[in-house]
Amino acid sequence: MAKKKVIRYGFVEDKRKSSNKGIIGLLDGTLLKLIAMISMVFDHVGDNFFPGQTWMRIVGRIALPVFAFCIAEGFSHTHDRMKYLIRMGIFALISEVPFDLVTSGKVLESSHQNIMITFFWSILGLILFEKIRKGKGKAAKVLAFIVLGLFAVSSIILGMDYNMLAVGLIYIYYLLRKKAPWWNNIAAIAYHVAMRNMGIYWFGLLGFIPVLLYNGKRGKGLKWLFYSFYPGHLLFIYMIKQLL
């Protein structure tokens, strides 16, 4: 008899673990997000207040691989993908003003978009990918992968934060989610090296260590903390800059 699934926090949950768990199961999804959030704070505080402290920017490089993995996991397990997309889109719009204030000093600046817009764009691409792939024949499958490629490339044209690096990592983790953890992480690491192989960006490879420690469990979630933290901490940084 099949196990009864329970809908909770927008996810289809049961006692089974995610198929995308890491090598050593020490960290759940909540801890991964907290690690990424702390890393991001070090990055943004260092960039805005302590530009000479390179170590803070190095710590900040951990965030993206972890967030990319969490977005792929979230898309894989969410019960309602359109709600997931809309929720990300709403907070992406909310985040744009504090992001622009911190990065350019302007209320709105169109050349560079915040990372939540990048995540929104990635999720939209995955939704279209899944819809197209359900079509008949090999042509539908080929077209589905072409769509993913177009979404990745267009992220550069649209000026999204981390553009193809972030979008590509999310797609790799989603497409290889059922493979052995060595394979999906090796693919993600190779992609990261190909896309960012200069200066402190090499330290982005540290971000794959927490992913390899993922235990396949969602944890406590803290969904709203994750969404609100990004615009909230940017607004706080801007206010401190104004006071100084």
C-alpha positions as CSV (number, residue, x, y, z in Angstrom):
1,M,0.0,0.0,0.0
2,A,1.4,3.4,-1.0
3,K,2.3,5.9,1.7
4,K,-0.1,8.7,2.1
5,K,1.4,12.0,1.1
6,V,0.8,15.1,3.2
7,I,0.6,18.6,1.7
8,R,2.6,21.0,4.0
9,Y,4.1,24.4,3.3
10,G,3.5,24.0,-0.4
11,F,5.4,20.8,-0.6
12,V,4.4,17.2,-1.2
13,E,6.0,15.5,1.8
14,D,6.3,12.0,3.1
15,K,8.9,10.2,5.1
16,R,11.1,9.6,2.1
17,K,14.2,11.7,1.6
18,S,14.9,13.8,-1.5
19,S,16.7,11.9,-4.3
20,N,19.0,14.8,-4.6
21,K,20.7,14.4,-1.2
22,G,24.5,14.8,-0.8
23,I,27.4,12.5,0.1
24,I,27.2,12.9,3.9
25,G,23.8,13.8,5.4
26,L,24.5,16.4,8.0
27,L,22.5,19.5,6.8
28,D,18.8,19.8,6.0
29,G,17.3,22.4,3.6
30,T,16.8,25.0,6.3
31,L,20.4,24.9,7.4
32,L,21.5,25.2,3.8
33,K,19.5,28.3,3.4
34,L,20.8,29.8,6.6
35,I,24.4,29.2,5.5
36,A,23.7,30.9,2.2
37,M,22.0,33.8,3.9
38,I,24.9,34.3,6.4
39,S,27.4,34.1,3.5
40,M,25.4,36.7,1.6
41,V,25.4,39.1,4.5
42,F,29.2,38.8,4.7
43,D,29.5,39.6,1.0
44,H,27.2,42.6,1.0
45,V,28.6,44.1,4.3
46,G,32.1,43.6,3.0
47,D,31.3,45.2,-0.3
48,N,29.5,48.2,1.1
49,F,31.5,48.9,4.3
50,F,34.8,47.1,4.3
51,P,36.0,47.0,0.7
52,G,39.5,46.2,1.8
53,Q,38.5,43.0,3.6
54,T,38.7,40.5,0.8
55,W,38.0,37.6,3.1
56,M,34.4,38.8,3.5
57,R,33.8,38.7,-0.2
58,I,35.4,35.2,-0.2
59,V,32.9,34.0,2.4
60,G,30.2,35.6,0.3
61,R,31.0,33.4,-2.7
62,I,29.5,30.4,-0.8
63,A,26.0,31.7,-1.2
64,L,25.2,31.2,-4.9
65,P,25.8,27.5,-5.3
66,V,23.8,26.8,-2.2
67,F,20.9,29.0,-3.2
68,A,20.9,27.5,-6.7
69,F,20.7,24.0,-5.2
70,C,17.8,25.1,-2.9
71,I,15.9,26.7,-5.8
72,A,16.2,23.4,-7.8
73,E,15.1,21.4,-4.8
74,G,12.2,23.8,-4.1
75,F,11.0,23.5,-7.7
76,S,11.3,19.7,-7.6
77,H,9.2,19.3,-4.5
78,T,6.7,22.2,-4.5
79,H,3.1,21.2,-4.8
80,D,2.1,24.3,-6.8
81,R,4.8,25.5,-9.2
82,M,2.9,28.6,-10.3
83,K,2.5,29.7,-6.8
84,Y,6.2,29.2,-6.3
85,L,6.9,31.3,-9.4
86,I,4.4,34.1,-8.3
87,R,5.8,34.2,-4.8
88,M,9.3,34.5,-6.1
89,G,8.2,37.2,-8.6
90,I,6.5,39.3,-5.9
91,F,9.6,39.3,-3.7
92,A,11.8,39.9,-6.7
93,L,9.8,43.1,-7.4
94,I,9.9,44.1,-3.8
95,S,13.7,43.6,-3.7
96,E,14.5,45.7,-6.7
97,V,14.2,49.1,-5.0
98,P,16.5,48.3,-2.0
99,F,18.8,46.4,-4.4
100,D,19.1,49.5,-6.7
101,L,19.5,51.8,-3.7
102,V,22.4,49.8,-2.4
103,T,24.2,49.1,-5.7
104,S,23.6,52.4,-7.5
105,G,22.1,54.9,-5.1
106,K,19.0,55.2,-7.3
107,V,15.5,54.2,-6.6
108,L,15.3,52.3,-9.9
109,E,18.2,51.4,-12.2
110,S,17.5,49.2,-15.2
111,S,20.9,47.8,-16.1
112,H,21.3,45.4,-13.2
113,Q,18.6,43.2,-11.7
114,N,18.6,41.6,-8.3
115,I,19.2,37.8,-7.7
116,M,15.6,37.1,-6.9
117,I,14.7,38.2,-10.5
118,T,17.3,35.7,-11.7
119,F,15.6,33.0,-9.6
120,F,12.2,34.0,-10.9
121,W,13.5,33.8,-14.5
122,S,15.1,30.3,-13.8
123,I,11.8,29.0,-12.4
124,L,9.8,30.3,-15.3
125,G,12.2,28.6,-17.7
126,L,11.8,25.3,-15.8
127,I,8.0,25.5,-15.9
128,L,8.1,26.0,-19.7
129,F,10.6,23.3,-20.0
130,E,8.4,20.8,-18.3
131,K,5.3,21.8,-20.3
132,I,7.1,21.5,-23.6
133,R,8.9,18.3,-22.8
134,K,5.5,16.6,-22.3
135,G,4.8,17.0,-26.0
136,K,5.1,14.0,-28.4
137,G,8.3,13.0,-30.1
138,K,11.9,13.9,-29.8
139,A,11.3,17.4,-31.3
140,A,9.4,18.4,-28.1
141,K,12.3,17.3,-25.9
142,V,14.9,19.1,-28.1
143,L,12.7,22.3,-28.1
144,A,12.4,22.0,-24.3
145,F,16.2,22.1,-23.9
146,I,16.5,24.9,-26.4
147,V,14.1,26.9,-24.2
148,L,16.4,26.4,-21.2
149,G,19.3,27.6,-23.2
150,L,17.5,30.7,-24.3
151,F,16.5,31.5,-20.8
152,A,20.1,31.2,-19.6
153,V,21.5,33.4,-22.4
154,S,18.7,36.0,-22.1
155,S,19.6,36.4,-18.4
156,I,22.8,38.2,-19.6
157,I,21.0,40.4,-22.0
158,L,18.5,41.4,-19.2
159,G,21.3,42.2,-16.8
160,M,20.3,39.7,-14.1
161,D,22.6,39.2,-11.1
162,Y,24.9,36.2,-11.7
163,N,23.0,35.7,-14.9
164,M,24.1,32.5,-16.7
165,L,26.0,31.2,-13.7
166,A,23.0,31.1,-11.4
167,V,20.5,30.0,-14.1
168,G,22.8,27.2,-15.3
169,L,23.5,25.9,-11.8
170,I,19.8,25.7,-11.1
171,Y,19.1,23.9,-14.3
172,I,22.0,21.4,-13.8
173,Y,20.8,20.6,-10.2
174,Y,17.2,20.1,-11.4
175,L,18.0,18.0,-14.5
176,L,20.5,15.8,-12.6
177,R,18.5,15.6,-9.4
178,K,18.0,11.8,-9.7
179,K,21.6,11.1,-10.4
180,A,24.2,10.1,-7.8
181,P,25.3,13.2,-5.8
182,W,28.9,12.9,-7.2
183,W,27.6,13.3,-10.8
184,N,25.3,16.3,-10.3
185,N,27.8,18.1,-8.1
186,I,30.7,17.4,-10.5
187,A,28.6,18.8,-13.3
188,A,27.7,21.9,-11.3
189,I,31.3,22.4,-10.2
190,A,32.6,22.1,-13.8
191,Y,30.0,24.6,-15.0
192,H,31.0,27.0,-12.2
193,V,34.7,26.8,-13.1
194,A,33.9,27.4,-16.8
195,M,31.7,30.4,-16.0
196,R,33.7,32.0,-13.1
197,N,37.4,31.3,-13.1
198,M,38.9,34.6,-12.1
199,G,40.0,36.1,-8.7
200,I,37.8,35.5,-5.7
201,Y,35.2,33.7,-7.8
202,W,37.3,30.5,-7.5
203,F,36.1,30.5,-3.9
204,G,32.6,29.9,-5.1
205,L,33.6,26.3,-5.1
206,L,33.4,26.3,-1.3
207,G,29.6,26.6,-1.8
208,F,29.5,23.1,-3.0
209,I,30.7,21.7,0.3
210,P,27.3,22.4,2.2
211,V,25.5,20.9,-0.8
212,L,27.5,17.7,-0.5
213,L,26.4,17.6,3.2
214,Y,22.7,17.8,2.4
215,N,20.7,15.0,4.0
216,G,17.7,15.2,1.7
217,K,15.3,16.6,4.3
218,R,13.5,19.9,4.0
219,G,13.9,21.0,7.6
220,K,11.7,23.6,9.3
221,G,11.4,25.5,6.1
222,L,11.4,29.1,7.3
223,K,10.0,30.0,3.9
224,W,9.0,33.6,4.7
225,L,12.3,34.3,6.4
226,F,14.1,33.5,3.2
227,Y,11.9,35.6,1.0
228,S,11.8,38.6,3.3
229,F,15.4,38.5,4.4
230,Y,16.8,39.4,1.0
231,P,15.0,42.8,0.6
232,G,15.1,43.4,4.3
233,H,18.9,43.1,4.7
234,L,19.5,45.3,1.6
235,L,17.2,48.0,3.0
236,F,19.0,47.8,6.3
237,I,22.4,48.2,4.6
238,Y,21.2,51.2,2.7
239,M,19.9,52.9,5.8
240,I,23.2,52.4,7.6
241,K,25.1,53.8,4.6
242,Q,22.9,56.9,4.7
243,L,23.6,57.4,8.4
244,L,27.3,57.1,7.9
